[in-house]
Amino acid sequence: MLGYYWLLPEIGLIDALYMTMITLSTVGFGEIAPMSDAAKLFTIFFIMISLTVFAYGLKEMTQYFLTENIFEKIKQKKMNNMTASLKDHTLICGYGRQAAQRLLNHGHPFVVIEQNPDLIKGQNKINFILGDARQDGILEQANIKTAKHLIAALPNDVDNLFVVLSAREFNPELLIVSRLTEDSNRSKLKRAGANHIIMPDKIGGDHMASLLMVPDLIYFLEKLSWLEEDSPNLEEIAIDALPKKYLDQSLSDLDIRRKTNCNVIGFRSAQGQLMINPHAEMKLESHCKLIVLGNSAAIAKLNTMFNLD
């Protein structure tokens, strides 16, 4: 504006501002005063500078949206707000597709903590936190103090050890399942506070050998699922979750098979002892659990019978 004001003495400040705006906006309006050579050179220079600034600004804005991924940040902030209200949920440290899919289909709330954004890209149904699960701040962000379970599924045993130690410190009541790669690290994870330790390689090897030795049995076990409507389901029922009237009743008193078409195939005592195919006179006691087998319709009847819906 000052350039036009100095180079065209016959115009005022308002006219100079007007000339500046029509030049910047490239609307094509005519000049309001005869242009001297100096004013023309100034206009050419001014247009080139304006286009350069505009192009640079467009480049920086595009780069910000592409490299900083502003949309992912907005999505992450929304998920963080949802996570803050979760309670009795499960934390999955290290995205495991099978574990997440099981929990998702079972309707159990969970949060995935994952460092690699490519692994969780496009997973719109999953609550995730992009970060390092070994950091206390990330665990707190996932609301670990109100969580019920934690799955430490990082590929490195040392990393899982850090996660288990931190998680147990934050939440002493947490049920922790940890992945293990080297069997020599099992005792360390136990001491750190892991309730259950899983070796995927060992399970995979046992499974392949079992397919050769007892294929029909393995086929039946593979059909046990939470996901398919008519497939057989194994269900675990905590006695303490049942109405008080069922305490001290025997399995024969309950008559579960006739009423629901479910079969009681296991009983876990308060001391952790597991009984397969418990006898009919076994009584329900506090801190014990029933393991029942049935399809989804039978399990639904069982839940109705025990008022667990």
N, C-alpha and C positions, 0 to 999 in steps of 0.2 A: 504493500500500500504506500509506504514512504517513497519507494522508487518512483511510482507514477506521480506522486505529489511533487517530487523534486524535478523530475524530467519534463513534466507538463505544468508549467507555472500557471496556466490559465484555468486549471480546474481546482476545486476545493477538496477537502478531506473526504466528503461524502462521495464525490465523483471518483476519487482515487480508490476508495473502498469498493465502489461499484465495478471499476475496471479490474480490480484484483479478483473479485468474485466471478465475473464472467470469464476471466482467463482460467481460473482454477477449475471451474465447472465445465468448461468447454461447451457452453450452450450456443455459442455462435452469434451472440448479439454484436451489433456494430459498436465501434469506438465512439465515445461522446465528444472527442476533440481530435483535431488533426495530429497524426503521430509523427514525431521527429525520428531521424535515423537512430538516435540514441534510445528513444522510447521503444522503437521496433526491436533493436538488439536486446534491450532489457526484457521485452516480452518473450522473445525467443528463448533467452536464458531462463526466464522465469518458468516457462512451460516445460522446458527440459528438466529443470530442478523439481518441479511439481510432479511430473511423471515418474522421475526417479524415486522420489520420496514415497509416492503411492505404491510403486512396484515393490519397494523394499518393505513397506508396511504390510502389503498383501503376502509377501514371502514369509515374513516373521509370524504373521497370524496363522498361515497355513502350517508352518513348521510347529507352532505351539500346539495346534489341534492334533497334528499327526504324531509328533514325538512325545509330547507331554500327555497325550491321550486324555483330554479333558473329559470326554464322555465316560471313560472308565473310572475316572476319579469321582465323577458325580454318582455313578452306580455304586462305587465302593463306599462313599459317604452314606448313601441310602441303606446299604447293607449293614454298615456299622450301627446305624440307628436301630435297625431291626434286631441286631444281635444284643444290644444293650438291654432289651426287655426279655431275653430268653431265660428260662429256668428249667432245671432238670434236663438239660440238653446234653448232647455228645460233642466233644471236640475231636476232630480228625486232624492230626498234625502230619501233613504230607498227604496230598490228595491220592486216595485209593478209590478207583472207579467202582469196584465191586462193593466195598463197604458203604460208600456213599449211596449207591443205587439201592442197596438193601434197606438202609435207613429211610431213604426217600420213599420207597414203595410201602414201607411199614408205617409211614406217617410219623416217624419219630423226629423231633427237632434236632438239628445238628449244625455245626459250623466247621468249615474246612479252613485250615491255616496252611497256605502254600506260598512258596517263594517264586515259583516260576509262573508268570501270568499266562504263558502259552498253554499250560496244562488245564487251566480252568476257563479258558476263553470260550464263550458261547454257552456256558453252563448257567443259564438264567434261572433255573429252579433251585440252585444251590446257593446257600449263604456262605460266602467265603471272605477271608481276610488275607490280603496280600502282604506277607511278611514272614519273618523268621520265628518259628515256634520256640526256639531256644531263648528268645528274649522275653523277659518277664512282662514288659509292657504290652507285647502282642497277646500273651496269655490273658492278661487282665482285660484287654480290649475284647477278647472272646468270652468274657464273663465267666472265667473259670471258677470263681468262688461259688457260683450258683449252679455249676454244671454237675451232672450225675456220672458221666462216663468220659473217658479219654482214650483215644487210640493213637499211640505213638508209632507212626508208619514211615518214619524217615529211613532212607536207605543205609544210613551209617549207625552202627551200634552206639558209638560215643555220643552222637547227636540225640539219639533216643534216650540215652542215660541222662543227659542234661534236661530233656523235656520232662522225664519222669520225676527227677529230683525237684524241679521247680513246681511241677503240678502237685506233687504230694505236699509240698510246703504250703502252697496256696489253699489246698482243699484236702484235708486229711481223710475225708469220707469218700473221696473220688474212687471209682472203680476203674483201674487202669489196665489196658491191654497194650503190650508193646511187641513190636516186631524185633526179631533177633536174627543176625546173620551168622555170627560165630558162637558156637555152643560154649566156648570158654568164658563168654561174657554173661552167661545166664545168671550166675550167682550175684554178679554186680547189679544187674537190673532188679533182681529180687530184693536185694538190700536197699536199693534206691526207692522201692515202693511199688513195683509193678505187681499187680494181682495175677495176671496171666501173661505168659510169654509164648509167642508163636514164631516158629521157624518155617517160612513159606517153602524153602527148598526141601526140607524134610517132609513136610506135608505133601508136596507135589510128588516126591519120590515114592512115599508110602502109597499114595493114591494110584500111581501108575502100576506098582507091583500088585496092589489089590485088584485092579481091573483084570489082571491075568489069573489070579487065584480064585477070587469070589466075585465074578462079574455081575451076577444077578443081584447080590447084596448091595454092591456099590451103585448099581442102577437104581435100586429102591431108595437108597440114601440120597442120591442126587435128585430124586423126585420130591424129597421133602423140601417144601418151599413156602415162603410167605407170599409169593407173588401170584401164583395161579389159583384160580377160584376153586377148582376141584382137586387140586393136588393135596396129598397128605401133609399135615402140619404138625410139628412138635411145638408144644406150648409149655412154658414154665409158669407155675402159679405159686406165689408166695402165700403161705398160710396166714401170715399177719395182715395180708390185704383183704382177707375174707371177713364177712360179718362174724361177730363174736359167737353166734349160735353154733357155728361149725366146729369150734375148738373142742377137742376131746371126742369128736365123733369118729367112728371107724369108716374105712372105705366101703365096707358092706352097708353101713347105715346110709351113706351118701348115694349108693346105687348109681354111680356116674354112667356106667355103660348103658343101662336101660334108659335113663332119662335123657342122655345127650348123644349117645352113640360114640362117645370118646372112650379110649382105653388108657388107664393109668399104667404106664410102663416103667416109671421110676419114682423113687422117693428119696429126697435128700434130707438127712437129719440135721438137727441144730449144730451138731459137731462136724458137719461136712461129709459124713459117711453116705455113700450112694448105694441104694438098694435097687436092683433090677427086678421088675415084676413083683412088687410088694404084695404080701398076703392080705387077705380081705379084712383081717382084724387089726391092721395097722391103723393107729389113731393119729389124727391131725394135732400137731403140737406147734406152739409158737416157735418162730425162727426156722421152720421147716419149709420144704417146697415139694410140690407135686410136678411130675413131668408127664404130660398126657399127649396122646397121639390121636389125630382125627382130621377130617377135612375141614374146610373153612366154615361150612354150615354147622358141623358138630361143635367146633370151637366157639362159634357164635352162641349156640345153645348153652354151652358150658358157662360162658361169660354171663349170660342172662340168669342162669341158675344161681351163680355166685354173686350176682349184682355187681359185675366188674365192668359193665359198659359205661 
